Amino acid sequence: MRDMNNQGDTKHFHELEELRIDCAIKQKKGLHFILASIVIWSAVLGVQIMNIPVLTKNLYTFCCTAPLLPIAFFISKLIRVDFQNKENPLTNLGILFSVNQMLYLLIAMWIYPTIPDKMLMVIAMIFGAHLMPYSWLYKSTAYLMLSVIIPICALIIGLNFPSYILALMMIVFEVIFSICLLQENRILYKCIERKEKQNEIRSNRIRQ
């Protein structure tokens, strides 16, 4: 009975791993969203260097974050990402991870009029922290490391430097993040190709 349960658990584990790999391949580990974030943080930087009141900057900053989804969708078409991937149930989990971030933005909305100079810092910390669950979904070291590094750096920079320096830091992190994901995707594709070749060799041996 235990052997049957163990076999069942092993089967479910392998099925889950296959779904995670499928999600990572078809979504390219969320590269389209990270590339879109470069555009968003560039717009935020433009707002932060403007000579306008801080509350107006905060309002414009919120407006800059609004087009993230359509920009990510447009980029997904350019880099050939399956934006919805309806066949994989884990896609809904990825959406849940993103929606969860919206609840934490309530903290930023409270900071908006209360400590307006630090609102951008809070947004950067929320963005960085929300990356952590994706490290499991996409089997990604880059997501895990940057989900810790970004909030800590955002806190340090946000407390000691002007907001435009923080926005510039986020652009740099997003560029580094994109490069890391490109490298992870290359490694993933090579592993898949290697497995496919091994399966072909095994199939040929069985036929012979």
Sequence and secondary structure as in RCSB ss.txt:
>XXXX:A:sequence
MRDMNNQGDTKHFHELEELRIDCAIKQKKGLHFILASIVIWSAVLGVQIMNIPVLTKNLYTFCCTAPLLPIAFFI
SKLIRVDFQNKENPLTNLGILFSVNQMLYLLIAMWIYPTIPDKMLMVIAMIFGAHLMPYSWLYKSTAYLMLSVII
PICALIIGLNFPSYILALMMIVFEVIFSICLLQENRILYKCIERKEKQNEIRSNRIRQ
>XXXX:A:secstr
 HHHHHHHHHHHHHHHHHHHHHHHHHTGGGHHHHHHHHHHHHHHHHHHTSSS HHHHHHHHHHHHTTHHHHHHHH
HHHTT  SS TT THHHHHHHHHHHHHHHHHHHHHHHHHSGGGHHHHHHHHHHHTTHHHHHHTT HHHHHHHHHH
HHHHHHHHHHS HHHHHHHHHHHHHHHHHHHHHHHHHHHHHHHHHHHHHHHHHHHHH 
